[in-house]
């Protein structure tokens, strides 16, 4: 039975991130773009568990690392996910791992 990211040690998370990034690299080399995106997103989720959610604040605006021209306004946090909406979009609420947030 696999452990949840929240149950893993820092060492285990780093190993998992390396494993996922390797899978993403291989998928990219084989031209499997959808599979590449899945592995990259899983790695981002694992990376979020290495970060401190207290380094981020509700009400702040951050750039999205994967989309540098996109800004995300955080309304609240739930675990290691920031909930909010993309500026300039339809203001539909969504969640992103905190590892994808970048101070602008």
C-alpha positions, 0 to 999 in steps of 0.5 A: 500500500502506497503512502500519502504524500502527507505521511512521507518524510522529507527524504521520501518526498524528494525520492518520489519527486525525482521518480516522478520527474524521471517518468515525466522526462521519459514521457516527454521524450516519447512525445506523450504530452498528456502523460508528461503533464500528469507526471509533472502535476504529481511532482508539483503536488509532492513538492507542495508537501516540502513547502510551508503554507505559512509562506503564502497569504490569502488575498495576495496575488501570485504568478503561476510557475507553469504559466508566467503570464498568468496571475492567481489571487488566493482566497484561502488555503486547504492543506497544501492547496491554494484556492482562488481564481486566475486574474482576467479569467472568469473568476471560477474558483480552482485549487493549485498546489502551493508549489506552483505559486511564485511571488510576482 
